[in-house]
Amino acid sequence: MPDENPLPSSWFEPGAPPLEVDFGCHRGTFLLGMAERYPGVNFLGMEKQAARVEKCLKKIRRRGLTNALAVQGEGAGALLAWLPERSASILHVSFPDPWPKRRHASRRLVTKEFLQATARVLAMDGVLRLMTDDSAYFSEMKTLLAEGWEEVPWADGIERPLTAFEKTFLELGQRPNCCAVRPVSPR
């Protein structure tokens, strides 16, 4: 990650619009769709691959979206490097790589460390929204969330665009596993 924080400081000033983070924004389908639908909310996409970040940034510029930005970063380190404490209202994690082989499981995004970082950057009453097609990984996520997190309704009245992966799975007649949670332990 670069040394300098690329996020506009105005996003974190008192009275700034809410900030939602699309962690693993891929090619930006969800990120851009949300920024277009909700111009009164700031949207940050975080993505591991630099080429995807550049594509997202080009789309953001082409569409003239002043409430969206994409940065390169991964895992808990990216959250802690870019976001101040209690700055994000919602953190979206959609279809993270499940790393199904046992020897690769340590590469999974949703870990105890990631959840601790998430709890730190979520605003009071902030929500973590998780979605995956991998049932075993979802079960592991739920186990990690059993302590210090409480489930809130997934359907919250906000109309959201489908992610690219979500659209693919729904077209195949498969429903992804979803949960929305918020931290309950002191942060």
N, C-alpha and C positions, 0 to 999 in steps of 0.2 A: 504494500500500500504506500502511496506517496506520503511524504512528511506533512504536507499542508492539507488541512481539511477543506475539501471542495464544496462543502455545503454552505449555502447562504446564511450568514449570521442572523439575518432577519427572520429566518425560520424558527429561531429559538428565543426571540425577544418576547417580553410580556405582551399578551394580546395577539400573538401570531396565530394564524389558522392552525387547526389540528394537523398533525403529521402522521401519515400512514406509511409503513415500510413494506415493500414487496421483496422479501428475502429470497434470492434465487429467481430474479425476474426474467431469466431466460431471454427471449427476444422482445419482451416488453408488451405482449398482448394485453395482459391484465393491467399492468402499470399505466399504459397509455389510455386504455379504456376508462379506468378510474379517473385519471386526471382530466379527461375530456368531460366526463359526466359530472364531476364534482369540482368545479373551478375554485371553490372556497376552501379547499383542503389541499395541503401540500403532499406530494407523493414521491417517495424515495425508493428507487430500485437498487438492490445490491445483487451483484452477480460476480461469480468467480472468474469467468472467462472475459478477457479484455475485448476480444472481437465482438462479443455480444453487447458489452457496455457501449462500445462505439456505435453499433447499429441502433441501440436504444436512443443514444444521444442524438443521432442524425434524425431519427423519427420525431423526437421531441422538438428539435429545432424546426424541422419541416412543418410540423403542425402548430408551431408558435405557442407551445405550452410553457407558461411561466411558472406553473405549479408542479413541475415534474423534473426529476434529475435521476441519473443512474451513475453509480460509482462501482468500482471494482473492489471486491472484498469477500471474505468467506468466514464462516463460523463466528464464534463468540468474539474473537479479536476484532472483527469488522464492526460489530455492534458497539463495542467498548471504545474503539478508535474514533468512530464518526459521530456517535450520538451522545449528547449529554444525559445525565440522569433524568428520568421521568419526562422525556421529551416526545415519545411516540404514543399516539392514542391507540393504534392498531398495528400489529405485526402479522403479516400474512406469510405463511410458509406453505407453499403448494407443491406437492409432488417432489420432495427432496429425494435424491438418489438413495435407495434403500441399502445399497452395498450388502446384498444378501449373503455373500460368502462369509463364514465365521471369521476368517482371517482379515477381512476388510471391514468388519463391523465398527472398528474404532474410527473409521472415516465418516460415520454417519453425522449428520448435522445436529439432529435433536438428541442432545446429551445433557447430563446434569449441568455441565459448564455452560452450555448454550442457554439452558433455561434460567440459570442464575443471571447471565448477562441480559437476557430478555426481561426478567423481572426488574432489573436495575434501570433499563431504558424505558419501560412502559410507564406512562403517566398513571396517576391514581385512577383506578377503574379502567385502566388500559386492558386491551384484550389481545391474546395470541390466538390466531386462527390457523389450525393445522389441517392439511388435506393430503391424503396419499391413497394410492391404489394398492399398496402392499400391506396386506392384513397383518403379517407378522411384525412388520415395523410399526404399524399403528398400535398393536398390542404393547410393544415395547414403549412407545410414546406414552400411552395411557398409564403404564406402570410408573414411568418417570414423573408423570403429572399427579400421581396419587397423593404426594406429599407437598403441601405448600401451594396448591392450585385448586381452584374450584371451577367446575364447568358452568358455562352460561349458554343460553340458547344459540344455536348456530343461526337460525333464522332471526335476524334482528331488524327486519324491515328495510334494510339497505339493499338497493338493486346493484348487483355487481356483475361485470362481464365475466364470461367463462374464461378460464386460462386455456391455453392451447392444449395442454394435456387433458384437462377436464372435458373439453369438447370431444377429443378423440375417444376417451373412455365412455362417455355418454352415447356417442354414435355406435359404439360396440355393445351397448346395452348394459354397461357396467356402471355401478354407482360407487364413487370413491368414498373412503372412510373420512369422516370429518369430525372435528371437535373445536369448540371455542372455549377458552379458559382465561381466567385472570388470577394473578397471584393473590394469595390470602395471608401469607406470612409477612412479617415485618421486613422492609427492604432497607 
